[in-house]
């Protein structure tokens, strides 16, 4: 697969790191701090589900994270609650559509959704932004699954040093169906920690195969 970005070397100035500092003054409240992962939540007008923002400094390069995000079938290795992921259509190395089924604990019904992933990179700061909104119409509804039609997630990958990046993940989602808001908010708060932990483990595992 073609490399999506230029491999970065050297130490980046602190100003680059400062670009993605959390907007705690914009209504974000810390919901979880654990082993370097910080999760913020924010109440949204007219919504019972809170927006989420998670941050973590990871031992990885921008390219390694980009490779993970576009390796759709392997998403189940690191994305919390992802039961299956299937590439539907590849527009380019930087744009694709894929299907995901999310596993939820009984008695809740599993969810599924189709994502339109698009990657952009700032030519000056080298910050990588991955936008992943849910889109309707690509896959017919499936029996026993609740379709998520309204979801917007964004990954921002900021290089802060050699082989070190700051990952910022934001999510706004309506899970659909009958599910208590407090249950959604609880699981959503815990999910970023598990996702980042598993993502770091996957990066290290891949390095063993390609040192």
N, C-alpha and C positions, 0 to 999 in steps of 0.2 A: 504494500500500500504506500502511496506517495506520502511523504512527510507533510503535515499540514502547516507547519510553521518553521521558522528558522530556530535551530538550537541556540540557546543563549549561554554565554559564558561570562565569567567575572562576577563581581559584586555590584549590585545596583544601589543607586543613591537612596537615602531614606525618603526622599520626596516621592519616589515611586510607590513605596510601601504606604505612604500617607494617603494616597489617592482613595484607597478602599477602606478607610477607617469606619467603624460602625456609626450610624447616624442615631446615637442614643438620644439626641435632642429632638428627634423627629417622631417621637411616640413609641420607639422601640424599648422594650423592657426585657432585662435578662431573665430567661426562663430556666436555663440550665448552664452550669459550668462544670465540666468534667474532663480531666486529663487533657487539657489544652483546647477542648472543643467548647465554644461559647455559642449558645442558642438564644436568640432574641424572639420575642413575639410582639405582635402589634394588633390591637383591635381595629377592625375596619367598619366604617359606617354602613349600616344595613346588612351586615353579615354576622352570622353566629360563629363562623370559623375565623380564627386569627391568622394573620399573615405570619410567616416564619422567615427568619434570617439566621444562618449558621456560618461560623467562621472557624478556620483551623489552619495553622501553619504546618505544612506537610513536607516530609523529606521526599521530594520529587522534583522533576523538571516540568516545565510547561508542556513539553512534547509528550512526556509520559502520561500526564493527565489527559491531554487531548486524545492520545491513543486509546486510553480506557473508555472515554466517553463515546467514541465512534465505533468501538468494538461491541456492537449491539448484543449478539448472543451471549457475550461474557458478562453482561450487566448483572445477571443473577448472582455472580460471584461476590459482588460488593454492594449492590443497592439493596438496602433494607426492605424486606417484604416483597421483593420482586420475584414472582414465581416463574415467569417465563417472559422472554423478550425476543421479538422476531423482526428482522429488517423487512420492510415492505417495499420501499423504493429508495434507491440511491440516486439523487439528482447530481451530486458531485461529492468530492472528498469533504466538502464543507456543508453539505445540505442533504438531509435524508428524512424519510418517514419510517417510524417503527411502532410496533404494537407491544404493549406490556400488560400482563395480568398481575395484579397485586393481591397477595394472600393476606387475609385478615382472620383473626381468631374467631372461633365459633362463639355465638351464633350469627355473627355478622357475615354477610355475603361478600365474596371476593369482588374486587373492582377491576375494570380494564379500561384502557384508553389508548388512543393513537397520538403520537407525538410528532411534531414537525421540528426537527432539530436544525439549527443554523449556527454556524461558527463565524465569528469575525475577530480580527486582531488589530489593535491600535499600532500603527507603524512606528510611532515614537516610543511609547511606554512598553510595547510588546505585551500588554495585557490582553488576554484571550477572553472573549465573552461568548458563552454558549446559551442561546435562547431556545427554550423547549416548551412551547405552548401546546396544549391538547387541541386536536382538530377533529371535527365530525366528518362522517361520510366515507372514510377510507375503508372501514371494516364494518360489516353488518353486526348489529347487536347479537350477543350470544346468550343462550339460555343459561340461567343460574348465575349470571354475572351482571353487576350494575355498571353501566357505562358512565365514565367521568367525561363530561363534555366541557367543563369549565376548569381549566388549570393553567397556570403560568409559572414556570420555573426558569431561573437564570443562574448559570454558573459563571463566576468571574474568577479567573486564574491570574494572580499577580506575582510575577517573579520578584523575590526579595533578596536572594543570594544564590550562589552557585548550588544547584541541585536542591533548592528550597523555594517553595511557593506558598503564598497565602491564598486559600480557597474561600470564596464567599458564595454562599448558596442562598437564594431567596425563593420562596414558594407561596403562591396564593392558589387555593384549590377549594372547589365545592365537590365533596365526595359523592353527592347524589344519594338517593334512597333515604331510608329511615335509619339514622344513626345519630346518637346523642352528640351534641357539639363537644361536651367535655371529654368524651372518649376520643374523638378525632384530635382534639388539641393535645391530649396526653400522648397519644402514639406519635403524633407529628413532632412533638418536642423530643422524644427519645430517638426517633429514627435518624436524625443527622449524626448523632454520636456513633451509632452502629455503622452507618454508611461510611463515615470518614475513617473509622477504625479498619473496616474491611477493605476500603480503598487503599489505605496505606499498606496493608498486608499484601494486596494484589500487586501493587507496584514493586514491592520487594521480591515477591515470587517471580515476577517477570524478569527482574534483573538477574536472577539465578540462571534463567534460560538464555538471557542475552546480556552477559556481563560487559 
